[in-house]
Amino acid sequence: MSQDDHGKKPVTIIVNTRSYEWAEKEISYEQAYDLAYPNQPLGDGDTATIEYSRGPDGHGGGSLTAGHGVHVKDGMVFDVYRTSRS
């Protein structure tokens, strides 16, 4: 059993009202986007806004930006909004 197997069990996170089991300590902007919009990569002129609530350690809410992540906890909620320039 590796050190990573000790004591870390999956938590349930909510992404755009859908529940997911998440086994990693953190989730990145890109991972949250992929859960919300599987197989729909952002194209030129597309953007995504990711907001979270019920976060860990007194950081109840915030935003994720590309290239960044946040520690997850059970019951954490992510709202992912995709917009396109017309």
C-alpha positions in Angstrom: 0.0 0.0 0.0 1.5 3.3 -1.0 1.5 6.4 1.2 -1.2 8.0 -0.9 -3.6 5.1 -0.1 -3.6 5.9 3.7 -6.7 7.8 4.9 -7.7 9.5 1.6 -11.1 8.3 0.5 -13.0 9.9 -2.4 -15.3 12.8 -1.7 -18.5 13.8 -3.5 -18.4 17.1 -5.4 -21.2 18.7 -7.3 -20.5 20.2 -10.7 -23.4 21.9 -12.5 -25.9 20.0 -10.3 -24.3 16.5 -11.0 -22.5 14.5 -8.3 -19.1 13.1 -8.9 -16.8 11.0 -6.7 -13.4 12.7 -6.6 -10.3 10.9 -5.2 -7.7 13.6 -5.6 -6.8 16.3 -3.0 -7.3 19.1 -5.5 -9.3 19.8 -8.7 -8.0 22.1 -11.4 -9.8 24.6 -13.5 -9.4 22.3 -16.5 -10.6 19.2 -14.6 -13.7 21.0 -13.4 -14.4 22.3 -16.9 -14.0 18.7 -18.3 -16.6 17.4 -15.8 -19.1 20.1 -16.7 -18.6 19.9 -20.5 -17.1 16.5 -21.4 -15.7 16.3 -24.9 -16.4 20.0 -25.5 -13.0 21.8 -25.5 -12.9 25.5 -25.4 -12.4 27.0 -28.9 -11.2 30.4 -30.0 -13.5 33.0 -28.5 -14.9 30.6 -25.9 -14.4 31.2 -22.2 -15.4 29.4 -19.0 -16.1 30.9 -15.6 -15.8 28.5 -12.7 -17.1 29.5 -9.3 -17.1 27.2 -6.2 -18.9 27.2 -2.8 -18.7 25.1 0.3 -14.9 25.1 0.1 -12.4 23.9 2.7 -10.7 25.7 5.6 -13.0 28.7 5.9 -12.6 29.5 2.2 -16.3 29.1 1.5 -16.3 30.3 -2.1 -14.2 31.7 -4.9 -13.3 31.4 -8.5 -11.0 29.1 -10.4 -8.8 30.5 -13.2 -7.0 28.6 -16.0 -3.9 26.8 -14.7 -5.0 26.9 -11.0 -6.7 24.5 -8.7 -8.4 24.3 -5.2 -8.4 21.7 -2.4 -11.7 19.8 -2.4 -13.9 18.7 0.4 -17.0 16.6 0.6 -20.1 18.4 -0.7 -18.2 21.2 -2.5 -20.2 22.8 -5.3 -18.8 24.0 -8.6 -20.8 26.1 -11.1 -19.2 26.2 -14.6 -20.4 28.7 -17.1 -19.3 28.5 -20.8 -19.7 31.6 -23.0 -18.9 32.2 -26.6 -18.2 35.5 -28.4 -20.5 36.0 -31.3 
